[in-house]
Amino acid sequence: MAKALADRNSSAVWRWAAGAAAIVTLAVLGICGAQTARAQTPARPQVDVGLVSDATAVRAGQTLWVGLQFKLQSGWHIYWENPGDSGEPPKIQWDLPTGFHAGDFLWPYPERIEAPSIVDYGYSNGVVLMAPVTVAGDLPAHGSVTLGGQVHYLVCREICVPAKASVQLALPVAARASAALSNATVHALFEQTRQRLPLAAPAAWQARVKSSGNEFILSLRSGKSTTQAEFFPLDSDVIENSAAQNVQSTPTGIEIHMKKSDQLLKPIARLRGVVVLPERGAYSVDAPVTQ
């Protein structure tokens, strides 16, 4: 898994660097139009990054849900865990009290962010990335604790701007469970976020993938004919992100035909990602691939 992540990061960084080099070269040659010239010096993006929690206090041994919240200026976007054809997802280096441990982020399903010849996966209307934080079991029942970290992210419009932010969240320690109340505003925000979190597919569903020529055919048998769907791959360089997905209804579900990526150099054993079914929600897919 570490090698796959390294390959993905290397590929994304190479694409970003190549794009930046191309823009600089065009500017030097004097063939950039006025629009491109303006794109090189946009107004500094206004991004508010912070930590939030729906708990008003912490207590020893509990699992605390914390959200990394991004508020974006209109026109700017950040990236999903698989950014697509370019970009990088946000990362955090936690700074937690002794005995506290943070789990992985939960990623709401993204949107397609289209530009000429490429498609990225990300968020243009802001997002909350939720993570579970386990509180130390021997936490004294008094005082307060501060959760924090260093966030690195890429925010993009016509160009991409690497950025970082230091985030902190201070919470008092509750002496008993009843004292750890819920913050209603943040709780509502978390509930909205959970609506976009992919669910595990029901046990009765069947997901299979056929590799045929230059395409993958994802067959999802959900017991109900479906006419619309969209698939977001979890791994980079598997499908051609900018190619249209051909969706075909079946009596028991749906088939999604997707063009293979030109960067896919060898067969894959499984196709992982998120399938979004309008009016039914988003579901995680991890399906075997038959050749």
Secondary structure as the mmCIF struct_conf table of DSSP 4:
data_model
#
loop_
_struct_conf.conf_type_id
_struct_conf.id
_struct_conf.beg_label_comp_id
_struct_conf.beg_label_asym_id
_struct_conf.beg_label_seq_id
_struct_conf.end_label_comp_id
_struct_conf.end_label_asym_id
_struct_conf.end_label_seq_id
HELX_RH_AL_P HELX_RH_AL_P1 ALA A 2 LEU A 29
TURN_TY1_P TURN_TY1_P1 GLY A 30 GLY A 30
HELX_RH_AL_P HELX_RH_AL_P2 ALA A 34 GLN A 40
BEND BEND1 THR A 41 THR A 41
HELX_LH_PP_P HELX_LH_PP_P1 PRO A 42 PRO A 45
STRN STRN1 VAL A 47 SER A 53
BEND BEND2 ASP A 54 ASP A 54
STRN STRN2 ALA A 55 ALA A 55
BEND BEND3 THR A 56 ALA A 57
STRN STRN3 VAL A 58 VAL A 58
TURN_TY1_P TURN_TY1_P2 ALA A 60 GLY A 61
HELX_LH_PP_P HELX_LH_PP_P2 GLN A 62 GLN A 62
STRN STRN4 THR A 63 LEU A 72
TURN_TY1_P TURN_TY1_P3 SER A 74 GLY A 75
STRN STRN5 HIS A 77 HIS A 77
STRN STRN6 ILE A 78 GLY A 84
TURN_TY1_P TURN_TY1_P4 ASP A 85 ASP A 85
BEND BEND4 SER A 86 SER A 86
STRN STRN7 LYS A 91 ASP A 95
TURN_TY1_P TURN_TY1_P5 THR A 98 GLY A 99
STRN STRN8 HIS A 101 ALA A 102
HELX_LH_PP_P HELX_LH_PP_P3 ASP A 104 PHE A 105
STRN STRN9 LEU A 106 LEU A 106
STRN STRN10 GLU A 111 ALA A 115
TURN_TY1_P TURN_TY1_P6 PRO A 116 SER A 117
STRN STRN11 ILE A 118 TYR A 123
BEND BEND5 SER A 124 ASN A 125
STRN STRN12 VAL A 127 THR A 134
HELX_LH_PP_P HELX_LH_PP_P4 VAL A 135 ALA A 136
TURN_TY1_P TURN_TY1_P7 GLY A 137 ASP A 138
BEND BEND6 ALA A 141 GLY A 143
STRN STRN13 SER A 144 CYS A 156
BEND BEND7 ARG A 157 ILE A 159
STRN STRN14 CYS A 160 PRO A 172
STRN STRN15 VAL A 173 VAL A 173
HELX_LH_PP_P HELX_LH_PP_P5 ALA A 174 ALA A 174
BEND BEND8 ALA A 175 ARG A 176
HELX_RH_3T_P HELX_RH_3T_P1 ALA A 177 ALA A 179
STRN STRN16 SER A 182 SER A 182
HELX_RH_AL_P HELX_RH_AL_P3 ALA A 184 ARG A 194
TURN_TY1_P TURN_TY1_P8 GLN A 195 ARG A 196
BEND BEND9 LEU A 197 LEU A 197
HELX_LH_PP_P HELX_LH_PP_P6 PRO A 198 PRO A 198
STRN STRN17 LEU A 199 ALA A 200
HELX_LH_PP_P HELX_LH_PP_P7 ALA A 201 PRO A 202
TURN_TY1_P TURN_TY1_P9 ALA A 203 ALA A 204
STRN STRN18 GLN A 206 SER A 212
TURN_TY1_P TURN_TY1_P10 GLY A 213 ASN A 214
STRN STRN19 GLU A 215 ARG A 221
BEND BEND10 GLY A 223 LYS A 224
BEND BEND11 THR A 227 THR A 227
STRN STRN20 GLU A 230 PRO A 233
BEND BEND12 LEU A 234 ASP A 235
TURN_TY1_P TURN_TY1_P11 SER A 236 ASP A 237
BEND BEND13 VAL A 238 VAL A 238
STRN STRN21 ILE A 239 ILE A 239
TURN_TY1_P TURN_TY1_P12 ASN A 241 SER A 242
BEND BEND14 ALA A 243 ALA A 243
HELX_LH_PP_P HELX_LH_PP_P8 ALA A 244 GLN A 245
STRN STRN22 ASN A 246 THR A 250
TURN_TY1_P TURN_TY1_P13 PRO A 251 THR A 252
STRN STRN23 GLY A 253 LYS A 259
STRN STRN24 LYS A 260 LYS A 260
HELX_LH_PP_P HELX_LH_PP_P9 SER A 261 SER A 261
TURN_TY1_P TURN_TY1_P14 ASP A 262 GLN A 263
BEND BEND15 LYS A 266 LYS A 266
BEND BEND16 ALA A 269 ALA A 269
STRN STRN25 ARG A 270 LEU A 277
TURN_TY1_P TURN_TY1_P15 PRO A 278 ARG A 280
STRN STRN26 GLY A 281 THR A 290
#
